[in-house]
Amino acid sequence: MTQLKDLQVGDAFEGLYLIKQADLRQTRAGKPFLAMIFQDRTGQIGGNLWDADDHMVETFTKGKVVYMRAVKELYQGSPQVNKIFLRLPENTEPNNPKDFKPKSPVNEQELREYISRTIFKIENATWNRIVRHIFKKYDKAFFEYPAAKTNHHAFEGGLSFHTATMAQLAEKICEVYPTLNESLMLAGILLHDMAKVIEFSGAENTTYTLKGNLIGHIVLIDEEVSEAIRELDIDNDKEDVTILRHVLLAHHGLQEYGSPVRPQIMEAEVIHQIDMLDASMMMMQTALNQIVPGEMTPRIFPLDNRNFYKPDWQSN
C-alpha cells in the first residue's frame, strides 16, 4: 500500500485508507458530490468524489476503510486526490480503522514515567495533592484520549503527549526565567486539559459529549479542582487554590476563545503561550509531514487559514 506521505504530485496510486470525513455537498450546477478526507498513519489528504449517487453516499461514510485508486494533484497550490475510484475492502484485506490512525510518537510507558517524575517536581503541597488526586481519578483515560477532535494532537494518546511536551517546554522556560514559579507552571499544565476526558467521548470516533458541548473542558476542570479540595479537606479560600484555579480558567488566553478570565499572573500567561506554541507546532508538523519539499500545505484553518511551504533544504 502506498503511504500518503510518500506520494508525489502526479503519482497514480492505490491502497487501503480510512475515510476521516465524507460530507455531501452540491456543485454550482446542483450535482451532488462527497467532499472527503482520507488518512493512514502517515498523514491525510482531501479529495472530491464527483457525481455521488445514493449508494455512494450510504457506502462511503466516515470511519470506514476503503480501497482507493486515485491520482495526487495540486489544486490552487494545495495537494488533493482526483480521479477517485473507491470500493469496500474484500475479505482478505485489512479493514480495522485503528490500523489507519496516527498514534502518539512516544509510547504510553515513557509518557507515564515522565508525568510521574513531573508530579514529584511540584513542591507546593496543595497543588501536588490536587494534581495527584485528579490523576488518580482519570489515569486510564488521560493516557488514551486525544487532545482535540480535529485540529492538534487529535490521535490516541494525544492528550498525554501534548501535556508532556508542554511540561518539557515549561521546565526549559523556567531555567531562562527563574522568577516563574515552576511548581505552579507544572501543576497548571498537568491539569489544563485534563477535563477533555469528560469533554470528549473517547479515542475512537471522537465526538463532544453533552457536557463537552454545553460546559467545556475549562469550566469542567475548575469543577474537578473544587471537588478535589472538598474531598481532600483543603481550604477553598487559600491563595494557592485560587491561583491554581485562575491558571486553569485563563489558559485559553481570551474570553472569546473560551476562558472566563484573561491571564493576570505571569504563570497563567506563559502557560497560555506554551499551549498555543505546542498546538501550532503540531498542526504545522502534521501538515508538512504530508507533503514533499517544494509543496504548500492545505490551508490550516486554526492558523489564520494559512498555507505553509516545505523548503527543499537539500537543494540549497
N, C-alpha and C positions, 0 to 999 in steps of 0.2 A: 504493500500500500504506500502510495506517495504521501509523505508528510507535508502538511500545509506550509510549514516554514521553509521547505526546500524548493518550493515552486518558483520558477522564473516567469516573467511576463511572456506570453506566447506559448507556454507549455500546455500541451494536451495531456490530461492525466485521468486516472481512475482510481477508485478505492472506496473504503467504507468510512463514513463520517457521521457525526452526531448533528442532528438539527437542533441548534440552540434557539432559533427564532423562526417563526413562519407566520407572517401577517398577511392576511388577504387584503389586497388593495385594487384600485382600478386605474387604468391608463386614462389619459385625457379623452380618449375615444370611448371610454366606458367599458373596456375589456378587462376582465379580472386577471390578476397575476399574484403570485406569492413572493413577497419580499422576505428573503431568507438569510440566515446566518448559519454557516456550517463550522464545526470545530472538531479538532482532535487534541491530543495532549500537547502539541507543539504550537497551537495557535487557532485562529479563526479567520474566516473570510466571508464576505457577503456576496449575494447574487440574486437575481430575479428569475423565477420560473414563470415564463410567459404563457398566456392562454391557459390558465389554470382552470380545469373543469371541476365539477363537484367531487369526482373520485380523487383527484389530486389533492384537493383541499382537505378531504377526510382522511387521506392516507398519509400524507407527508406533514405530520404535525410535530410541534415542539417536543423534544425529549426522545424522538425515535432515531435509531441508527438506520442509515440508508446507504446503498451503493450509489455512487455518483460518478458520472463521466462528464467532463467539462473542460473548458479552456480558461487559463488565467489571463485576464486582460487588465487594462487600465481604463478607468472612466473618470474624466476630469482630474487626472493625476493620482487617483486612488485605486488600489488593487480590488478586483472583483472577479467572480467566476461567471462565465457566459456559456451559451450553447449547452445548457444543463440537461442531462438525462438522469432520471432517478428511478430506482426500484427498491423494494424492501430486500433485506438480506435473505439468502437462501439457507436451507437447514444447516449446512456445514460452515457458514460464515459467522464471524463474531457479531453479536447483537446486544451486548450488555453496555448500556450507556456509560457506566462507570469507567470502562476501558478507554473512553474517548475524552475524558475530562481532565484538565490540568490539576495537579496536586501541589501541595507545599513543597518548595525546593529543599526544605530542611525536614528531616523525619521527626515524628512525634516525640521520640525519646530524647533527642537532642534539645528540642524546644522545652520539654518538661524539665530537664536538668537546668537549662538556663533560667527559666522562670522561677524555679525553686531557689536558685542562687540569688536572683534579683530580689525576691521577697526577703531573704535574710539581710539584704543591704538596707532595708527600711528600718532606720534606727528609732524613729518615733513609735512608742509603744501603742498608742491609739491607732495610728494608721496601719501599723503592722497587724494588729488584731483584727481590724476591719477587713483588710485585704485577705488574710488567711481564712476568715470566716466565710467570705463570699466565694473564694476559690474552692473551698471545700464543698460548698453547695453546688457549684456549677462546673466542677472539674472536668467531667467527661465531655460535656457539650463544648466547653471552651476550646478544647483541642480538636474538635471535629468541625465546628461551624465555619462558614465563610465570614469575611469581614464586611461584605457587601453583596447585594443581589446581582449587580451587573458591573459596576464601574471598577473598583480596585480590590485586589485580594479576594475576588469572587470565586474561590475554589475551596475544596475541602481542606480544612486546616488553616485557612487564610486568616482567621481571627487571631489565633495564637502567633502565627508568623508575623503579622502586622504589629501586634503588641510587642513582640520580642525585638523586632527591628527598631521600633520607636524607643524602647528602653536602651538599646545599644547607642542610639543617637544621643539620648539624654545623658548617658554616662560620659560620652566624649564632650558634649557641650558643657557639662558641669566642670570638667577639667579646665576648659577655656575661661568659663565664668564661675569662679568658685563662690561668688555671692549667692548663687542659686542654691536652694535647699534640695539636695539630691534625694533625700528621703521622700519629700513631697512630690518631686518630679516622678519618681519611680512608682509611688503609690497611685498617683493620678493616672499615669499611663497604663498601669496594670488593670485599672478598673474602668478606664474611659469608655471602652466599647463592650464591656462585659455583658451588658443587658441586651446585646444583639442576640444572645441565646434565647431571649424572650421575644425580641422584635421579629426574628426570623423563624421559619418553620423547621429548618434543618439544613443539612448539607446537600440533600437530594432535591432537585427541582425547587430551589429556594423561593419562597414567597413570604410576604409580610403576614404576620398573624394579626388578629383583631387588635391586640394591644400595640403591636408594631404600627399599625395604620393610625390608630386613634390617640396613642400616647407617645410612642417613640422611645428610642433607647436612652436618650439623655435624661428624660424625666424618670424612666424606669430604673436607671442605676441610682438616682437620688433616692428613690423609694427603697431600693435594696440596702443602701447605706443606712437609711433611717431605721429599717427593720433590724439591721445588724447591731446598731448601737443599743437598741432596746433589748435584744437578746443577750448582748454582752454586758448590759447594765453600765453603759458609758454615758456620761452626762452630755446631753444634746447641746448644751449651751457652752461647752468648751470651745475655745477659739480654734484648736486644731481640727475639730469636727467641722466647724463652719468653713474653714479654709479648704479642707478636702472636698466638701460639697460644692464650694464655689468653683474649684478647679474642674470638677466633672461637669457642672452645669454650663461652664463657659467654653468648653473645649472646641465647639464649632465656630467660635470667634464672633459671629454676628447673629443678631436675633433673626434675621431673615434666613439664616442657614440652620435655624432650629435651636439655638442656645437661648435660654430665658434671660441670661445676663451676658454682658461682654466681659472679657478678662480684665480684672482690676488688681491683680498681683502679678509679679514677674513670672512666676512659675506657670500660672494659668496661660499667659500669653505665649510663653515658649512652648508649652505642650501643644497649644493650638497650631503653632508654626511647624512643629515636628510632625504633627498629624497630617497637615497639608503637604509637607515635603514628601513624606513616605507614600501617601496616596498618589501624589503626582508622579513620583518616580515609578511606582508600579504600573500606572496607566501608560506612561511613556515607554517603559521597557517592554511591556506586553505587546503594545502596538508595533514597536520597532523590531521585536523578535519575529514578527510575522511577515516581514518584507526583506528584500535583499538590498545591498548597498546601491544607491542611486535612485531609490524609490521614495515616494512620500507615503506616510501612513494615511489611512482613512481619517476623517475628522474625529477628534476626541471631544465630545460634547462638554464634559465637565471641565476641560481645559480651554474654555472660551471657544470651543468648536474649531480648534486649530489643527492643521496637519503638521507632522514632524518629518523632517528629512533624515535619511540614514546615510551618512557620508561613507564614501569608499576610501577608508584611510590607507589601504594598501596601494592605491594609485598615486598617493601624494609623496 
